């Protein structure tokens, strides 16, 4: 690649909706004319949060989007599903059925009452964080961030120390940690979404989803990129969002009482996550005039229809099929913008 162009790809969080980000990459690389296996060779820095961290590490470890698709279609149900009390009592392992998936309100109730069934479901080796651990180990083994092909930037939140942290294989300990940490631990640390998955404990600290403060790590990625390519005169950024849904926090829904409060709470969380992405974009616009470089930015962010279930843990075949169709439609509608950013990537 030429030394004049800094190429950055960003993958924000969004749970199972990361399937849509991966589908975008399948279509985008085909249009770009770049082999999926060679994608990392055309990128200078990659950043990702939560499920985006898993995609970032996968692509940087020479996993193709076609291979990463199986992460969603084969395992998402078992990662996000928490068995009901009846399932646990009966020894049932049918939690992959969507009808057995507790909603957010039920999950919060389990947490608030320290429900033993909730704990049992988390500790079941066939579900939740345990299956996530197994899948990550199967794909990355004991490899560390240092084994990745390109620089990566991955946010997380250190709960016990009440501070944000940024994992990276870029060797700058003043700003980044984890160069020699396993890819598995880093992915677990960035993707431990509150309520959906427990905080990840390693090296004496508890880590939760990086999306709680930085669902989009573009600004940190730029800092790394300009160190890797200090003479770059052009910065090209492709930011692959997981979509904007219909979750509101204005009280306009039909829920009442506790249900109403919970829906508002999660609506606010949804706004906070997407808001942090928009803040990155706003600040990037501010910086672009001061970097003395041309900045070309494209954000793929489909807006889902009102009737599309937008929770992070949807994972039925029918839901994935609907999501794929929505991604394909948005991709077609964005054809001019996508063609434009591809021109800048190949310039």
BAKE-764500 format. One line per 3 residues: number of its first residue (from 1); their letters; for each residue x negated, y negated, z negated of N, C-alpha, C, O. Coordinates in steps of 0.2 Angstrom, whole numbers. Layout:
! BAKE-764500
NUM) A) X/Y/Z/X/Y/Z/X/Y/Z/X/Y/Z; ...;
//
This chain:
! BAKE-764500
1) XXX) -4/6/0/0/0/0/-4/-6/0/-10/-6/-2; -2/-12/3/-5/-18/3/-6/-21/-4/-2/-20/-8; -11/-25/-5/-12/-28/-12/-8/-34/-13/-9/-37/-18;
4) XXX) -5/-37/-7/-1/-43/-8/6/-42/-10/9/-47/-12; 8/-36/-10/15/-35/-13/16/-31/-19/13/-25/-19; 19/-33/-24/20/-30/-30/27/-27/-30/32/-31/-29;
7) XXX) 28/-20/-30/34/-17/-29/36/-14/-36/33/-10/-39; 42/-16/-38/45/-14/-45/52/-10/-44/56/-13/-41; 53/-5/-47/59/-2/-47/62/-1/-54/58/1/-59;
10) XXX) 68/-3/-56/70/-3/-63/77/1/-63/81/1/-59; 77/5/-68/83/9/-69/86/8/-76/84/12/-81; 91/4/-77/94/3/-84/98/9/-86/99/14/-82;
13) XXX) 100/9/-92/104/14/-95/111/15/-93/114/10/-91; 114/20/-95/122/21/-94/124/28/-94/129/30/-92; 120/32/-98/123/39/-99/123/43/-93/119/42/-88;
16) XXX) 129/47/-92/130/51/-86/131/47/-80/130/50/-75; 132/40/-81/133/36/-75/126/35/-71/126/33/-66; 121/38/-74/114/38/-71/114/42/-65/110/42/-61;
19) XXX) 119/47/-65/120/51/-59/121/46/-52/119/47/-47; 125/40/-53/126/36/-48/119/32/-46/118/31/-40; 115/31/-51/108/28/-49/104/33/-45/101/31/-40;
22) XXX) 104/39/-47/101/44/-43/103/45/-36/100/46/-32; 110/44/-36/113/45/-29/111/39/-25/109/40/-19; 111/33/-28/108/27/-24/101/29/-21/100/27/-15;
25) XXX) 97/32/-25/90/33/-23/90/38/-18/86/38/-13; 94/43/-18/94/48/-12/96/44/-6/93/46/-1; 101/40/-6/103/36/0/97/31/2/96/30/8;
28) XXX) 95/28/-3/90/22/-1/84/25/2/81/22/7; 81/30/-1/75/33/2/76/36/9/71/36/13; 82/39/10/83/41/17/83/35/22/80/36/27;
31) XXX) 86/30/20/86/24/24/79/21/25/78/18/30; 76/21/20/69/18/20/64/22/24/59/20/26; 66/29/25/61/33/29/56/36/24/50/38/27;
34) XXX) 57/36/18/51/38/13/53/45/10/59/46/8; 49/50/11/50/56/8/52/56/0/48/52/-3; 56/59/-2/58/59/-9/52/61/-13/51/58/-18;
37) XXX) 48/66/-11/42/68/-15/37/63/-15/32/63/-20; 37/58/-10/32/53/-10/34/46/-13/30/41/-12; 40/46/-15/43/40/-18/38/36/-22/37/30/-21;
40) XXX) 35/39/-27/31/36/-32/25/32/-29/22/27/-31; 23/35/-23/17/32/-19/19/25/-17/14/21/-15; 25/23/-16/27/17/-13/29/12/-19/32/7/-17;
43) XXX) 28/13/-25/30/9/-31/24/8/-35/19/12/-36; 23/1/-37/18/-1/-42/19/0/-49/15/2/-53; 25/-1/-51/27/-1/-58/35/1/-58/39/-1/-54;
46) XXX) 36/6/-63/43/8/-63/45/7/-71/41/9/-75; 51/5/-72/54/4/-79/61/7/-79/65/7/-75; 62/9/-85/69/12/-86/70/13/-94/66/13/-98;
49) XXX) 77/13/-95/79/13/-102/85/18/-102/89/19/-98; 84/22/-108/89/27/-109/89/33/-104/84/36/-102; 95/34/-100/95/38/-94/90/36/-89/87/40/-85;
52) XXX) 89/29/-89/85/26/-84/77/28/-86/73/29/-81; 76/29/-92/69/31/-94/68/39/-92/62/40/-89; 73/43/-92/72/50/-89/71/50/-82/67/53/-79;
55) XXX) 75/46/-78/74/45/-71/67/42/-69/64/45/-65; 65/37/-73/59/34/-72/53/39/-73/49/40/-69; 53/43/-78/48/48/-79/48/54/-74/43/56/-72;
58) XXX) 55/55/-72/55/61/-67/52/59/-61/48/63/-58; 54/53/-58/51/51/-52/44/50/-52/40/51/-47; 41/47/-58/34/46/-59/30/53/-60/24/53/-60;
61) XXX) 34/58/-61/31/65/-62/32/69/-56/31/75/-56; 34/66/-50/35/69/-44/41/73/-43/41/78/-39; 46/72/-48/52/75/-47/56/71/-42/56/65/-42;
64) XXX) 60/74/-37/63/71/-32/70/69/-35/73/72/-39; 74/64/-32/81/63/-33/85/69/-32/90/70/-36; 84/73/-27/88/79/-27/87/84/-33/92/87/-35;
67) XXX) 81/84/-35/79/88/-41/83/85/-47/85/89/-52; 82/79/-48/85/75/-54/93/76/-54/96/75/-59; 96/77/-48/103/78/-48/106/83/-52/111/83/-56;
70) XXX) 102/89/-52/104/94/-56/104/93/-64/107/96/-68; 100/88/-66/100/86/-73/107/84/-75/109/86/-81; 110/81/-71/117/78/-72/122/84/-71/126/85/-76;
73) XXX) 122/87/-65/128/92/-64/127/98/-68/132/102/-69; 121/100/-70/120/106/-74/120/106/-81/122/110/-85; 118/100/-84/117/99/-91/121/93/-94/121/94/-101;
76) XXX) 123/89/-91/126/83/-94/132/85/-99/133/82/-104; 136/89/-97/142/92/-101/139/94/-108/142/92/-113; 134/98/-108/132/101/-114/128/96/-118/128/97/-124;
79) XXX) 125/91/-115/121/86/-119/126/81/-122/125/80/-128; 132/79/-119/136/74/-122/142/77/-126/145/73/-129; 143/84/-125/149/87/-128/148/88/-136/143/91/-137;
82) XXX) 152/86/-140/152/88/-147/158/93/-148/164/91/-147; 157/98/-151/163/103/-152/167/101/-157/165/97/-162; 174/102/-157/179/100/-162/178/105/-167/175/110/-167;
85) XXX) 181/103/-173/181/108/-179/184/115/-177/181/120/-180; 189/115/-173/192/122/-171/187/126/-167/186/132/-168; 183/122/-163/178/126/-159/172/129/-164/170/135/-163;
88) XXX) 170/125/-168/165/127/-173/167/133/-177/164/138/-178; 174/132/-180/176/137/-184/177/144/-181/176/149/-184; 179/144/-174/180/150/-171/174/153/-167/174/158/-164;
91) XXX) 169/149/-167/162/151/-164/163/150/-157/159/153/-153; 168/146/-154/169/145/-147/163/141/-144/160/136/-147; 161/142/-138/156/139/-134/159/136/-128/156/136/-123;
94) XXX) 165/134/-128/168/131/-123/169/123/-123/173/120/-120; 164/121/-126/164/113/-127/162/110/-120/163/104/-120; 160/113/-115/159/110/-109/166/108/-105/166/105/-100;
97) XXX) 171/111/-108/178/109/-105/180/102/-107/179/100/-113; 182/98/-103/183/91/-104/188/90/-110/188/85/-113; 193/95/-110/198/94/-115/195/95/-122/199/93/-127;
100) XXX) 190/98/-123/186/98/-129/182/93/-131/179/93/-136; 181/88/-127/177/82/-128/180/77/-132/185/73/-130; 178/76/-139/181/71/-143/180/64/-140/175/63/-137;
103) XXX) 185/60/-141/184/53/-139/180/49/-144/178/51/-149; 178/43/-142/174/39/-146/176/38/-153/173/38/-158; 183/37/-153/186/36/-160/185/42/-164/184/41/-170;
106) XXX) 186/48/-162/186/54/-165/178/55/-168/177/57/-173; 174/53/-163/167/54/-165/165/49/-171/161/51/-175; 167/43/-170/166/38/-176/169/40/-182/166/40/-188;
109) XXX) 175/44/-182/178/46/-188/174/52/-191/173/52/-197; 171/56/-187/166/61/-189/160/59/-193/158/61/-198; 157/53/-190/151/50/-193/153/47/-199/150/48/-204;
112) XXX) 159/43/-200/161/40/-206/162/44/-212/161/43/-217; 165/50/-210/166/55/-215/161/60/-216/162/65/-220; 155/60/-213/150/64/-213/152/72/-212/151/76/-216;
115) XXX) 157/72/-207/160/78/-205/155/84/-204/151/83/-200; 155/89/-208/150/95/-207/151/98/-200/146/100/-197; 157/97/-197/157/100/-190/153/96/-185/150/99/-180;
118) XXX) 153/89/-186/150/85/-182/142/87/-182/139/87/-177; 140/88/-188/133/89/-189/131/96/-186/126/97/-183; 136/101/-187/135/108/-185/134/107/-177/130/111/-174;
121) XXX) 139/103/-174/138/103/-167/132/100/-164/129/102/-159; 129/95/-168/123/92/-166/117/97/-167/112/97/-163; 118/101/-172/112/106/-173/113/113/-169/109/117/-169;
124) XXX) 119/113/-165/120/119/-161/115/119/-155/114/114/-152; 111/124/-155/105/124/-150/108/124/-142/104/123/-138; 115/126/-142/117/126/-135/120/119/-133/122/118/-127;
127) XXX) 120/114/-137/123/108/-136/119/102/-138/114/102/-142; 121/96/-136/119/89/-139/111/88/-138/108/90/-132; 108/85/-143/101/84/-142/96/90/-141/91/89/-138;
130) XXX) 99/96/-144/95/102/-143/94/104/-136/89/106/-133; 100/103/-132/99/105/-125/95/100/-121/92/102/-116; 96/94/-123/92/88/-120/85/90/-121/81/89/-116;
133) XXX) 83/91/-127/76/93/-128/73/99/-124/68/99/-121; 78/104/-123/76/110/-119/75/108/-112/70/110/-109; 79/104/-109/79/102/-102/73/98/-101/69/99/-96;
136) XXX) 71/93/-105/65/89/-105/59/93/-105/54/92/-101; 59/98/-110/53/102/-110/52/106/-104/46/107/-102; 57/109/-101/57/113/-95/54/109/-90/51/112/-85;
139) XXX) 56/103/-89/54/98/-84/47/95/-85/43/94/-80; 45/93/-91/39/90/-92/34/93/-96/28/91/-97; 36/99/-100/31/102/-104/28/98/-109/32/94/-112;
142) XXX) 22/99/-110/18/95/-115/14/89/-112/10/86/-115; 16/87/-106/13/81/-103/14/75/-106/20/74/-109; 9/70/-106/10/64/-109/12/58/-104/11/60/-98;
145) XXX) 13/52/-106/14/47/-102/8/46/-97/8/44/-92; 2/47/-100/-4/46/-96/-4/51/-90/-8/50/-86; 0/56/-90/0/61/-84/4/58/-79/4/61/-73;
148) XXX) 8/53/-80/12/50/-74/8/47/-69/3/45/-70; 11/47/-63/7/45/-57/6/37/-57/1/35/-54; 11/33/-60/11/26/-59/12/23/-66/15/27/-70;
151) XXX) 11/17/-67/13/13/-73/20/13/-74/24/12/-70; 22/15/-80/29/15/-82/30/10/-88/26/9/-92; 36/8/-89/38/3/-95/45/6/-98/50/6/-94;
154) XXX) 45/8/-104/51/11/-107/52/8/-114/49/10/-118; 58/5/-115/60/2/-121/63/7/-126/66/12/-123; 62/6/-132/66/10/-137/66/5/-143/64/-1/-144;
157) XXX) 70/7/-149/71/3/-155/69/8/-161/72/13/-162; 64/5/-165/62/9/-170/66/7/-176/66/2/-179; 71/12/-178/76/10/-183/73/9/-190/75/4/-193;
160) XXX) 69/13/-192/66/12/-199/62/6/-200/62/3/-205; 59/3/-195/55/-3/-195/59/-9/-193/56/-14/-193; 65/-8/-190/69/-13/-188/65/-17/-182/65/-24/-183;
163) XXX) 63/-14/-177/59/-18/-172/60/-14/-166/61/-8/-165; 59/-18/-160/59/-15/-154/52/-13/-152/47/-16/-155; 51/-8/-148/45/-5/-146/45/-4/-138/51/-3/-136;
166) XXX) 40/-4/-135/39/-3/-128/34/3/-127/28/1/-128; 36/8/-124/32/14/-122/29/12/-115/33/10/-111; 23/14/-114/20/13/-108/13/17/-107/10/18/-112;
169) XXX) 12/19/-101/5/22/-100/0/17/-98/-6/19/-97; 2/11/-97/-2/5/-96/-6/4/-102/-3/3/-108; -13/4/-102/-17/3/-108/-18/-4/-110/-23/-7/-109;
172) XXX) -13/-6/-114/-13/-12/-117/-10/-12/-124/-4/-13/-125; -14/-9/-129/-11/-8/-136/-8/-14/-139/-4/-13/-144; -10/-20/-137/-7/-26/-140/1/-27/-139/4/-30/-143;
175) XXX) 3/-24/-133/10/-24/-131/14/-18/-131/20/-18/-131; 10/-12/-129/13/-6/-128/11/-1/-132/5/-1/-135; 15/5/-133/12/10/-137/14/17/-133/18/16/-128;
178) XXX) 11/22/-135/13/29/-133/10/31/-127/12/36/-124; 4/29/-124/1/31/-118/0/39/-119/0/42/-114; -2/41/-125/-4/48/-126/2/52/-129/1/57/-131;
181) XXX) 8/49/-129/14/52/-132/17/57/-127/16/55/-121; 20/62/-129/23/66/-124/29/63/-120/32/59/-123; 30/65/-114/35/62/-110/42/64/-113/47/60/-114;
184) XXX) 42/70/-116/48/72/-120/50/68/-125/56/65/-126; 45/66/-130/47/62/-135/49/55/-133/53/52/-136; 46/52/-128/47/45/-126/54/45/-123/58/40/-124;
187) XXX) 56/50/-119/63/50/-116/68/51/-121/73/48/-121; 67/55/-126/71/56/-132/72/49/-136/78/48/-138; 66/46/-137/67/40/-141/71/34/-137/74/31/-140;
190) XXX) 70/34/-130/74/29/-127/81/30/-125/85/26/-124; 83/37/-126/90/39/-124/94/41/-129/99/44/-128; 92/40/-136/96/42/-141/102/37/-142/101/33/-147;
193) XXX) 107/37/-138/112/32/-138/116/33/-145/119/39/-146; 117/28/-149/121/28/-155/128/31/-154/131/30/-149; 130/36/-158/136/39/-158/136/45/-154/138/51/-156;
196) XXX) 133/45/-148/133/50/-143/127/55/-145/128/61/-144; 121/53/-147/115/57/-149/112/54/-155/112/48/-156; 109/58/-159/106/56/-165/99/53/-164/96/54/-158;
199) XXX) 97/48/-168/90/45/-167/85/51/-167/86/56/-170; 80/49/-163/75/54/-162/69/53/-167/66/47/-167; 67/58/-171/62/57/-176/55/60/-174/55/66/-173;
202) XXX) 50/56/-173/44/59/-172/38/54/-174/40/48/-175; 33/56/-176/27/52/-179/29/48/-185/27/43/-186; 34/51/-188/36/47/-195/41/42/-194/42/38/-199;
205) XXX) 44/41/-188/49/35/-187/55/38/-183/55/43/-180; 60/34/-184/66/36/-180/68/31/-175/67/25/-176; 69/33/-169/70/29/-163/77/30/-160/79/36/-160;
208) XXX) 80/25/-158/86/25/-155/86/21/-148/81/18/-146; 91/22/-144/92/20/-137/89/13/-136/91/8/-139; 84/12/-131/82/6/-129/87/1/-127/86/-5/-127;
211) XXX) 93/3/-125/98/-1/-122/101/-6/-127/104/-10/-126; 100/-4/-134/102/-9/-139/99/-16/-139/102/-20/-142; 94/-16/-136/91/-23/-135/88/-25/-128/88/-31/-127;
214) XXX) 86/-20/-124/83/-21/-118/85/-16/-113/82/-11/-111; 91/-16/-110/94/-11/-106/90/-12/-99/91/-8/-94; 87/-17/-98/83/-19/-92/76/-21/-93/76/-27/-96;
217) XXX) 71/-18/-92/64/-20/-94/60/-23/-88/54/-22/-88; 64/-26/-84/60/-29/-78/55/-34/-80/49/-34/-77; 56/-38/-85/51/-43/-87/45/-40/-89/39/-43/-87;
220) XXX) 45/-35/-93/39/-32/-96/36/-28/-90/29/-28/-89; 39/-26/-85/37/-22/-79/33/-27/-75/27/-26/-72; 35/-33/-74/32/-39/-70/25/-40/-74/20/-41/-70;
223) XXX) 25/-41/-80/18/-42/-84/13/-37/-82/7/-38/-81; 16/-30/-82/11/-25/-81/9/-25/-73/3/-25/-72; 14/-26/-69/12/-27/-62/7/-32/-60/3/-31/-56;
226) XXX) 8/-38/-63/3/-43/-61/-4/-42/-64/-8/-45/-62; -4/-37/-69/-11/-35/-71/-14/-30/-66/-20/-30/-65; -9/-26/-64/-12/-21/-59/-13/-24/-52/-18/-22/-49;
229) XXX) -9/-29/-50/-10/-32/-44/-11/-40/-45/-6/-43/-43; -16/-42/-48/-16/-49/-50/-16/-54/-44/-14/-60/-44; -18/-51/-38/-18/-56/-32/-12/-55/-28/-12/-58/-22;
232) XXX) -7/-52/-30/-1/-51/-26/3/-58/-25/3/-62/-30; 5/-59/-19/8/-65/-18/16/-64/-17/19/-69/-17; 18/-58/-17/25/-57/-16/27/-51/-21/23/-47/-23;
235) XXX) 33/-52/-25/36/-47/-29/42/-45/-27/47/-49/-26; 43/-39/-26/49/-36/-23/52/-31/-29/49/-26/-31; 58/-33/-31/61/-29/-36/68/-26/-34/72/-29/-31;
238) XXX) 68/-19/-35/75/-15/-34/77/-13/-41/74/-9/-44; 83/-16/-43/86/-15/-49/92/-10/-48/97/-13/-46; 92/-4/-50/97/1/-49/102/2/-55/100/6/-59;
241) XXX) 107/-2/-56/111/-2/-61/116/4/-61/117/7/-56; 119/5/-67/124/11/-67/131/9/-67/136/13/-68; 132/3/-65/139/0/-63/142/-3/-69/140/-2/-75;
244) XXX) 147/-7/-68/151/-11/-72/158/-8/-73/161/-8/-67; 160/-7/-78/167/-3/-79/172/-8/-82/172/-14/-81; 178/-5/-84/184/-9/-86/184/-9/-93/190/-11/-96;
247) XXX) 179/-8/-97/180/-8/-105/180/-16/-107/175/-19/-105; 185/-18/-110/186/-25/-112/185/-25/-120/185/-20/-124; 184/-31/-122/184/-33/-129/188/-38/-131/188/-41/-137;
250) XXX) 193/-40/-127/197/-46/-128/204/-44/-132/208/-48/-133; 205/-37/-133/211/-35/-136/217/-35/-132/223/-35/-134; 215/-34/-125/221/-34/-120/224/-27/-119/229/-26/-116;
253) XXX) 221/-22/-122/223/-15/-121/229/-14/-125/232/-18/-129; 231/-7/-125/237/-5/-128/236/-2/-135/240/0/-139; 229/-2/-137/227/1/-143/230/-3/-149/230/-9/-149;
256) XXX) 231/0/-155/233/-3/-161/228/-1/-167/225/4/-166; 228/-5/-172/225/-3/-178/217/-1/-177/214/-5/-174; 215/5/-180/208/6/-180/206/8/-172/201/6/-170;
259) XXX) 211/11/-169/209/12/-162/207/5/-158/203/5/-154; 211/0/-159/210/-6/-156/204/-9/-158/200/-12/-154; 202/-9/-165/195/-11/-167/189/-8/-164/185/-11/-162;
262) XXX) 190/-1/-163/185/3/-160/184/1/-153/178/1/-151; 189/1/-149/189/-1/-142/186/-8/-141/182/-9/-137; 187/-13/-146/184/-19/-145/177/-19/-147/173/-22/-144;
265) XXX) 175/-15/-152/168/-14/-154/164/-11/-148/159/-14/-146; 167/-6/-145/163/-3/-139/163/-7/-133/159/-7/-129; 168/-11/-132/168/-16/-127/163/-22/-128/160/-24/-123;
268) XXX) 162/-24/-134/157/-28/-135/150/-25/-134/145/-29/-131; 149/-19/-136/143/-15/-135/141/-15/-127/136/-16/-125; 147/-14/-123/146/-13/-116/144/-20/-113/139/-20/-109;
271) XXX) 147/-25/-116/145/-32/-113/138/-34/-115/134/-37/-112; 136/-32/-121/129/-33/-124/124/-30/-119/119/-32/-117; 125/-23/-117/121/-20/-113/120/-23/-106/115/-24/-103;
274) XXX) 126/-24/-103/126/-28/-96/123/-35/-97/120/-37/-92; 125/-38/-103/122/-45/-104/115/-45/-104/112/-50/-101; 111/-40/-107/104/-40/-107/101/-40/-100/96/-42/-99;
277) XXX) 105/-36/-96/103/-35/-89/103/-42/-85/99/-44/-82; 109/-45/-86/110/-52/-83/105/-57/-86/103/-61/-82; 103/-57/-92/98/-61/-95/91/-60/-92/88/-65/-90;
280) XXX) 90/-54/-90/83/-53/-87/83/-56/-80/78/-59/-78; 89/-55/-77/90/-58/-70/89/-66/-70/86/-69/-66; 93/-69/-75/93/-76/-76/85/-78/-77/83/-83/-74;
283) XXX) 82/-75/-82/75/-77/-83/70/-76/-78/65/-80/-77; 72/-71/-74/68/-70/-68/68/-75/-63/63/-77/-60; 74/-78/-62/75/-84/-58/71/-90/-60/69/-93/-56;
286) XXX) 71/-90/-67/68/-96/-70/60/-95/-69/57/-100/-67; 58/-89/-69/51/-88/-69/48/-88/-61/43/-90/-60; 53/-86/-57/51/-86/-50/48/-92/-47/44/-93/-43;
289) XXX) 50/-98/-50/48/-105/-48/41/-106/-51/38/-111/-49; 39/-102/-56/33/-104/-60/28/-99/-59/22/-100/-61; 29/-93/-55/24/-88/-54/20/-90/-48/15/-86/-47;
292) XXX) 22/-95/-44/18/-96/-38/18/-90/-33/13/-89/-30; 23/-86/-33/24/-81/-29/31/-80/-26/36/-83/-29; 32/-77/-21/38/-76/-18/41/-70/-22/38/-65/-22;
295) XXX) 47/-71/-24/51/-65/-28/57/-63/-24/61/-68/-23; 58/-57/-22/63/-54/-19/67/-49/-23/64/-44/-25; 73/-50/-25/76/-46/-30/83/-44/-27/87/-47/-25;
298) XXX) 84/-37/-28/90/-34/-27/93/-30/-32/90/-26/-35; 99/-31/-34/103/-28/-39/108/-24/-37/113/-26/-34; 108/-17/-37/113/-13/-35/118/-11/-41/115/-8/-46;
301) XXX) 124/-14/-41/128/-14/-47/135/-13/-45/139/-19/-45; 138/-7/-44/145/-7/-42/149/-9/-48/148/-7/-53; 155/-12/-46/160/-13/-51/166/-8/-50/169/-8/-44;
304) XXX) 167/-4/-55/172/1/-54/179/-1/-55/180/-6/-58; 183/3/-52/190/1/-52/193/2/-59/190/5/-63; 199/-1/-60/202/-1/-67/203/6/-70/203/7/-76;
307) XXX) 205/10/-65/207/17/-67/201/22/-68/202/28/-69; 195/19/-67/189/24/-67/187/25/-74/185/20/-77; 186/31/-77/184/32/-84/177/30/-84/172/32/-81;
310) XXX) 175/25/-89/168/22/-89/164/24/-95/159/21/-96; 166/29/-99/162/31/-105/156/34/-102/155/36/-97; 151/33/-107/144/36/-105/144/44/-105/139/46/-102;
313) XXX) 149/47/-108/148/54/-108/153/58/-104/154/64/-105; 156/55/-99/160/58/-94/156/63/-90/150/61/-88; 158/69/-88/153/73/-85/157/79/-81/153/84/-80;
316) XXX) 163/79/-80/166/84/-76/164/84/-69/163/79/-66; 165/90/-65/164/89/-58/168/84/-54/165/81/-50; 174/84/-56/179/79/-53/176/72/-54/177/68/-50;
319) XXX) 174/70/-60/171/64/-62/165/62/-58/165/57/-55; 161/67/-57/154/66/-53/156/65/-46/153/61/-43; 161/68/-44/163/68/-37/166/61/-35/165/58/-30;
322) XXX) 170/58/-40/173/52/-39/168/46/-40/168/42/-36; 163/47/-44/157/42/-45/153/42/-38/151/37/-36; 152/48/-36/148/48/-29/152/45/-24/148/41/-20;
325) XXX) 158/45/-23/162/42/-18/162/34/-19/161/30/-15; 162/32/-26/161/25/-27/155/22/-26/154/16/-23; 149/26/-27/143/24/-25/142/23/-18/139/18/-15;
328) XXX) 144/28/-14/144/28/-7/147/22/-4/145/19/1; 153/20/-7/157/15/-4/153/8/-5/153/4/-1; 151/7/-12/147/1/-13/141/1/-9/139/-5/-7;
331) XXX) 137/6/-8/131/6/-4/133/4/3/129/0/6; 138/6/6/140/4/13/142/-4/13/140/-7/17; 145/-6/7/147/-13/7/141/-17/6/141/-23/8;
334) XXX) 136/-15/4/130/-19/2/125/-18/8/119/-19/7; 127/-15/13/122/-13/19/117/-19/21/111/-18/22; 120/-25/21/116/-31/23/110/-32/18/105/-34/20;
337) XXX) 112/-32/12/108/-34/6/102/-28/6/96/-30/5; 105/-22/7/100/-17/6/95/-17/12/89/-16/11; 97/-18/18/93/-19/24/88/-25/22/82/-24/24;
340) XXX) 90/-30/19/86/-36/18/80/-34/13/74/-35/14; 82/-30/8/77/-29/3/72/-23/6/66/-23/4; 74/-19/10/70/-14/13/65/-18/18/59/-15/18;
343) XXX) 67/-23/21/62/-27/25/57/-30/21/51/-30/23; 58/-32/15/53/-35/11/49/-29/8/43/-31/7; 52/-24/6/47/-18/4/42/-16/9/37/-14/7;
346) XX) 44/-16/15/40/-13/20/36/-19/24/31/-17/28; 36/-25/22/33/-30/25/25/-30/23/21/-34/25;
//
